[in-house]
Amino acid sequence: MAETSGLPPVRIGTRRSNLAVVQAEGVRAGLQAIAPDRTFEIDAIRVLGDKDTETALYAFGAKSLWTSDLEKKLVTGQLDVVVHCLKDMPTALPDSCELAVIPLRDSPRDALIVKAGLPYTSLDSLPQGAVVGTSSVRRSAQLKRLHPHLKFANIRGNVETRLAKLDDPNGEFTCMIMSACGFERIGLSHRLTQYLSSKNGGIYHAVGQGALALEIRKGDAQTLGLIQPLADRSSTLVCLAERELMRRLEGGCSVPIGVESDWLDEAGHVLNLRAIVVSLDGLQAVEESLSERVSEVDEAVALGQKLAAKLVEAGAGKILDKINANRPAKT
Ligand SMILES: NCc1[nH]cc(CCC(=O)O)c1CC(=O)O
């Protein structure tokens, strides 16, 4: 046992799902390696989004259902750092909190998962009328556009719950779309049938997908100093560019905006950011791409901003306005 510092334990908060706890354990291991003399505690709590597993995400309206319960505990000092999936974090945080660190991102790709026992190996091989389980309008709108032979049904719950719903012999689903890294992190990669991308299946991933975010109390220099070594430069710049794009388009996780980003050179100087905005029925889509030199956060933010403007100019604003005007009232 390492010599302890006498300092109080660092309290790490996260959602109470297997995936969230695995993620928080990974962060804890990283922090323990940096600060062997500190102790760390994980507090996994049920948040609003876990308690209501039936309402379609699209109908929630509020963007903070995964984060606000944890932020409350952060602000009152019951937690010191919260580990989120970056894609579940709204682009605007409470004034009292800050997104302090983005660690090295995993693969951001979505994947197709086919019901156990069915022979299909790709989106293209799915039969007419196959039912895709997804609660993400980003996924369903993109799929409707390119694969009009598919049907869609809402599926909610954590990864294991969704997999059980998919595999239920009496269930309605043929397949579902999930983020590949979520399955990989909890040892379910054998269930990934096909990796998807804009070039493979025609699916752009969500902003921030595959990345974690460490949130702290604003101005908590001590915790910031502790967690800062976990930050990854490339992942941070890429994710901040994607998030600025989203912020400019005023899209939460429940609007059909998909992105992809790649460094065009090995050293990571020129970033290509691509994005799609699709109408809910998949009939209209605007797709744009932009490459710029990015070596500072300001430049990443500027790239996101410019691509958003380019998308709006090409018609994305009209698509998003229509979606926002028709959004069901929160009940
Ligand atoms: N929307 C739920 C959510 N939030 C983060 C992940 C997995 C981790 C990630 O994609 O970053 C998932 C599940 C999924 O979309 O498959």
The ligand as a MOL file (V3000), in Angstrom:
LIG
                    3D

  0  0  0     0  0            999 V3000
M  V30 BEGIN CTAB
M  V30 COUNTS 16 16 0 0 0
M  V30 BEGIN ATOM
M  V30 1 N -26.5160 8.3380 -25.6560 0
M  V30 2 C -26.0980 7.4050 -24.6580 0
M  V30 3 C -24.6260 7.2120 -24.6660 0
M  V30 4 N -23.7830 8.1340 -24.2090 0
M  V30 5 C -22.5030 7.6790 -24.3460 0
M  V30 6 C -22.5540 6.4240 -24.8830 0
M  V30 7 C -21.4200 5.5430 -25.1470 0
M  V30 8 C -20.0610 6.2190 -25.0920 0
M  V30 9 C -19.8240 7.2060 -26.2130 0
M  V30 10 O -20.3790 6.9930 -27.2960 0
M  V30 11 O -19.0810 8.1550 -26.0140 0
M  V30 12 C -23.9030 6.1040 -25.0790 0
M  V30 13 C -24.4560 4.8680 -25.6340 0
M  V30 14 C -24.5200 4.8610 -27.1440 0
M  V30 15 O -24.8160 5.8880 -27.7670 0
M  V30 16 O -24.3060 3.8220 -27.7440 0
M  V30 END ATOM
M  V30 BEGIN BOND
M  V30 1 1 1 2
M  V30 2 1 2 3
M  V30 3 1 3 4
M  V30 4 2 3 12
M  V30 5 1 4 5
M  V30 6 2 5 6
M  V30 7 1 6 7
M  V30 8 1 6 12
M  V30 9 1 7 8
M  V30 10 1 8 9
M  V30 11 2 9 10
M  V30 12 1 9 11
M  V30 13 1 12 13
M  V30 14 1 13 14
M  V30 15 2 14 15
M  V30 16 1 14 16
M  V30 END BOND
M  V30 END CTAB
M  END
